[in-house]
Amino acid sequence: MTSFLMTLAASASETASTVADKFAVSDETYHKVMQNPDKVFFPNFGGGDNVLSEGFTVNRVLFTIPGINFKVYWYGFLIAVGILLAMIYGFRKMRSVGINPDRATDGVIAGFFGALAFARLYYILFNSDISLKEFFNFREGGLAIYGGIIGAVVCGGIVIKLRKIKLAAMLDVVAPCFLIGQCIGRWGNFFNQEAFGATTDLPWGMMSSKTVNYLAENCRELSFKAPVHPCFLYESIWCLAAFIILHIYFKHRKFDGEVFLMYAGIYGLGRFFIEATRTDSLYLMNIKVSQLVAGASVIAALVLIIIFRNMVKRNDDYKLFVDTDLSKTQLKEYDSYEADKKAKKELKKKIADAEAAGESTVELKKEYEEKFGKNAKKPSDDVKEDDSSSESYKSILEDDDASEEDTGEKADDDKEADEADKDNDTTEEENSNE
C-alpha cells in the first residue's frame, strides 16, 4: 500500500508535456465528457464499452423536500451517516476502556460542535478564496478534516476532563470513530466531484466536466483532457484499512492513548502521500498544509508511542483507566442507573397491563411511588453507601491531617455516646428498683 501511495506522489511531479502526451484521452471521449456535465466517466476502465467507461449520472442532490424546496445533498447526508455510525460504535466501546457512557455524552456533544466549527475555521484560514463572513455557509462545502479533529479533541476534551473521565482513554475510543466518519464522509467528495488528484492513465482514473474545467482554470501544467486520481477513494480505502487495524489491536493496547497515537500515525502516513497528488490542497505559503500536518503527526506518533511504552515497562504500578477504582465506581453508577431504568419500565408496563385488564393498580402505583417517586432513594445513593472505592478515591483529594482529625473527633463522639448510654441504663435500673 505504501509503495502505491509513493507512486501517486511521484505522478504529481511529472512535467506538463509528458503528462499531456501520456494521459490525454481521445477527442471523441473528451467531447462526450463535456456534452454530459451530469455524468462521471472512467475512460480507461475495461477493454470495451461498459457503464463506467461510458459514464453514469451523478447528482449531488440526494432529494428535495416538497413544499419548501429544501435540497438535501449527498455530501451532508454521508457525513451525517458517518457520524451516526461512529457514535454507535463509540458508545459500545466506552465500557471496555472504563468509561461511563452517560458521563461521556456531554463530551461527545461538545466534540461534535467543536469539530464542525474548527473544520470550517481551518478551511477558511488556509483558503484565500473564502472569508470569515461565509463561516456559516456550510451547505456550499468547505470543511477540513484536520481542523475537525483538532476541534473535537480540544472542545470535547475540556468537557471530558470536567466530567472526571481520563482523556487519553476517551481518545482511544474516538480514534476508530474518526476513521468511520472519514471513510464514509469522503464519498461526499465524489458526488461533489472534488478532492481529486493529478492526471493519470490508471483504470480507475475518473473524468467529468467539473474536473476538466477545474484543471483548465487552476492547473495549467496538467492536461485538462485527462482522467484524474480519485483521491477521495484512496483515502476512504486507507481509512477503512486503518479502522480494521485499530479495531483488532484495541484490546491489546499497552497504555491509555496508544490507539489514538496509532490513528494519528497511520492516517497521517496515508494522507501525506495522497495529499501529494491532490490538486485542490490548502496552502501555507508554498507548502501543502495537510501534508505538513500529516508528516508531523507520523513523527510525533512514533516518538510518543516509543516513549510511553518504555515508561509503562518501567512502571510496574501502571494501570489502564478501566482498572482504576475511579472507573469502577463510575461504571457501577452507570449500571445502577441502567438497572433502575429497566425496573421502572417493567413496573410501568405492569401498571398499564393491570389497567387494561380492569384490575386494581393501587398496590402497583404505591410500589412505583416508593421506588421511583420524588422521595425515593436514587441509584447513586446505593453506589456511595455500598462501594468503598468511592470513599477511597475521595480521600485522595482530602487533606490527610484533616482526615485524621475527623477520625479522632468521631472516636471521641463515640466514646461520649457510650458513656451516656451507660448513665441512662444505670438511671433506668435505679428507677425500676424504686
N, C-alpha and C positions, 0 to 999 in steps of 0.2 A: 504493500500500500504506500509506503514512504517513497519507494522508487518511482511509483506512478505520479505521486504529488510533485516530485522533483522534475519529472518530465513536463508537467503542466507549467511549472515556473520557468523552465527553460524555453518553452514555446512562446512565452510572452516577450522574450528579448530578441526574437528574430528580426532581421531587417525588413523594411517595408517591401522591397522588391521581391524578396524571397517569399514572404507571406502571400503577396498578391498572386504570384505565379503558381504557388503550391496549393492554395486553399480556395481560390475563387471558383464559384460554380459556373455552369454554362449560362449564356444569356437567356436561354429559354426558361431555365429554372429561376433565374433572377426576376424575370418579368412575371412569372407565375406567383412568386412570393409577393411582389409589390401590388399585384392585381387582387390579392386576397389578404387584406390587412387584418382580418379577424382570425387568421389561421397561423399555426406554428408548423414548420417543416423540419424534417431531419433528412436532408437531401442525400446523405451518404449511407443511409441505413438500408441494408439489403441490396441484392443484385438487381431487383426489378421494381415494378410499381407495387407499393403497399401503403397502408394507411398512414405510416409515419413519413415516408418519403414524399407522398402526395399531399400531406398536410391535413390537419384536423382543426376544427374550430375551438378556440379558447376564449371564453368570455369572463372578464374579471368580475362581473356582477353575478353573484350566486342566485339571488332572486330579488324581486321588488315587492314591497308591501303595498297591496292595493289601497286606494283611497288617499293615502298620504304620500304616495310615490317615493317612499324611502328605500334606497338601494342598500342591500347587504352584500358586501364584497367578499370574494373568496379569501382575500388576504386577512381580513378581520376575523372571519369565521374560523379559518385554520389556526390562527393564533389563539382564539378562544378555546378550540378543541384541545390544542396542545396544553394550555394552562389547566383545563379541567382534568385531563388525564394525568398531568403532572401532580396535581393536588391529590387525586385519588391514590396514586402511588405513594406520595409523600406521607400522607396521613396513615397509611398502612405500615409504613416503615418506622414511624416515630417510636413506637413502644420498643422496638428491637434495639434502639440506642438509649432507652431510658427516659424518653420524653413523654410527658403528659400532653396528649393532643389538644385538650381544652386550653391549657396554658399557652400552647404554641399558636393557636388560631389567631390571636391578636398580631403576632409577629408575621404570620403569613399574609394577613391583610395589609399590614404596613409595608411588607416587602413587595407586594403586588403594585401598590400605588407608587412606591419608590422606584421600582423598575420601569414603570411606564413614564414617569417624569424624567428620570435620568437618561433613559434611552432616547427620548425626544431631545433633551438638552444637549446630550453628547453629539447627536446628529447635527444639530443647528450650529454648535460651536465650531465644528470642523467642516462645515459646508457653507461656502461663501454665497451660494445661490438662494439661501433662505435666511430670514431674520427672526428675531425673538418674537416679533409681532404675530408670527404664524405658528407659535408654540402649540396652540390648541387645535390646529387644523390637522388632526391625526388621520382623517379619512383620505388625505392625499398621500399618505405614506410618509416615510422618513423616521425610522426607528433604528438605533444602533444597538446590537446585541451586547457589546462590552459595556455600554452605558447602562443597559438594563441590569446586567449582573452587578455592577457597582452599586446601583440604586437599591437593588434587592438586599444586598449584603449590609449596606450602611443603615437604611431605614428599618428593615426587618431586624437587623442585629441589635439595634438600640432597644427595641421593644422586647426582644427575646431576653436580653440582659435584665431588663426591668421585671420580667416575669420569672427571674431566677432559674433560667434554663442555660445550660452550658452552650455557648455559641458554637464552639467547634463541633459538638455533637450534632447540632441543628444543621450546620453546613454540610455535614456528611449526608444528611437526608436530602437537602435541596440540590446537591450536585447532580445526581441522576435525574432529578426533576427538570433541571435546566436543559439537560440533553433531550428529554422527551419533548419539551416545548420547542426547542430549536429544530429537532428532526422533523416535526410536523409543520411548524410555522414556516420553515424555509420553502415549502411548496407554494406559499402565498406569493413568493417571488416569481415562480413560474407563471402563475396566472397574470401577474403584472408585467411579465417579460422584462425582468430586471435581475440584478445580481449575476450577470453573466461575465464570461472572461474573454480572452483574446480569440482570434480566429483559429480554426482547426479543421482537419480533414478526417477526424475520428468519426466512426459510425453514429455516435450519439451527439455529434455537433448539431445544435439547433439554429434555426434561422426564421426570422419573421420581419415584417415591415418595420417593427419597432427597433429590432437590433440593427437593421440596415441603416435606419435614419440616425440612430444614436452614434454608430461608428462613423458615419459620414460627417456628422457635426462635431464630434469630440475626439475622434481617434484617427487623425489624418495619416498616421504611419501604418495603419492597418487597412486591408481591403474590405470595403463595406459589402462586397458581393460574396461574402463567405460565411459559413456557419461559425458559431461561437461555442466556447466551452460552457456547458450548463453548470456553473459553479454552485448554484443552489442545490443541485442534485449531488454533487460531490460532498458538500457539507452535510446534507441530510444523511447520506450513507455513512459518513465519518462519525456523525453524532450517534447513529444507531449502533455502530460497532463499539463506540466508546461506552454507551449505555450498557450494552451486554457485558463488557469487561468489568465495569464498576458494579453491576448487579451481582455478578458471580463472586467478585472479590469482597463484597461488602462484609460478609460475616468473618472474613479473615483480617480485618483491619487491625493494626497494631496500636493505634492511638486515635483519639478523637480529632477529626480534621484531616485525617490521611486521605479519605475518599475525595474530599473537596480538592486537596492538593493534586491528586491524581487527575481529577477532572480538569483543573487548570492546565496541567502539563499536556495531557492527551489532546484536549480540544485545541490548545494553543499550537501544538505541533501541526495538526491538520490545517488550522486556519492560516498559519504562517505561509504554507506552500500554496494553498488555494487562493489566498489574497494576492499572491504574486502575479497571478494571471488575470485578475479581475480588472475591468476597465472603468468601473464606477466607484473606486475607492475614495474614502475621505483622506485628506492630506494634511499634514503639519509641515509646512514649507514644502520640501520635495520628498518627504517620507510618508509612506502609507501608514496612517495611524494604527489601524487594526493589525498590520503586520508587525509594527514595533511593539504593541502591547502583547501580541501573541508570542513573540520571541522572548520578551521579558518574562512572561508567565511560565514558559517552559523552563527557563533557567532558574527562576525563583522557586518553582515547584520542586525541581530536582534537589536543589540545595536544602530546602526546608525539610523535605522527606528524609534525607540523609541525616540531618541534624537531629530531628525529633525521634527518629528510630534509635539513634545512638543514645539519646537521653533516656528513652524508655528502657533500653537494655541495661543501662547503668542504675536505673531506679527500680529497685525490687518492689517498692510500695506503690508504683503507679497503678491507677485504676481507671478504666473507662467510666464515663459518666453513668452508664447503666448499672455499674456495680457499686455505686456510692449510696450512702444512706439517704441523701437528699433525693436522688432519683427514685429510690424505692418508696419513700414517703409520698412523693408526688404521684407515682403510679398507683399506690394504694388509695390515694384520694380520688383518682380518676375512676378506679374500679368501684369504689363506694358509690360515686355518683351514677355510674352506669347501672349498677345493681338497683339503686334507688329508682331510677327512671323506669327500669323494667318492671319492678314491683308495682309502681304507680300505674303503669299502663295496664298491667294484668288486673289490678283491683278496679280500675275504671271499667274494664270490659265486663267484669263480674257484675258490677252495678247495672250496666246497660243491659246485660243479658237477663238479670233478675227483673228489671223494669219491663222488658219486652215480654217476659213470661207472666207478668202480673203478680210477682212475688214481692214480699216485703223487703225493702232495702235499708231499713232503719239501722240494723246492726252493721251492714257493709259500709254505710255512709259514716257511721260512728267510727269504725275502724280506719276509714280513709282520713277523717279529720285528725285522729290521734297520730297517724303515721305521717301524713303529708300536709296537715293544716298549718296555720300561722305559728302555732306554739309547738309544733313537732320538732324533735331533735334533727339537726342537719347531719348528713353523712360525714361532713368534715369533722364534726364533734367526736365521732367514734374514732376517726383516724388519730386525732390529737390525744384522746384518752388511752387508746389501746396500743399505739405504736411508739415504742421507746426511742426509735431512730429520730423521730421528730424532735423529741426533747434534747437528744444528744447534738443534733445539728444546731438547735437554738443556743445551747450552752457555749458553743464555739464563738458566737458573736457577743457573748456577755463577758463582763469583767470577772476574772477569777476571784478576786478579793470580795467583790460584791456577792458572788455566789456563795462563798464560804460564810460570809456574814449572814446571808439569808438563812443558810443551813443552821448556823448557830442559834439565830433567833427562833427558828422553828423548833429546835430542840428545847430551848428554854420554855417556849409556849406549851409544848407537850408536857414538860415536867410540871409546870404550874397547873395544867389541866388535870393531871393525875392526882396532885395533892388536893385539889379542890374536890375531886370525886371521892377521895378518902374521907375528907371532912364531912361531906354530905352523907356518906354511908354511916359514919360514926353518929351523926346527929339523928339520923333516921332510927338507928339502933336504940339510942337513948330514949327517943320518943316512944318507941314500941315497948321498951321496958317500963316506962311510966304508965 
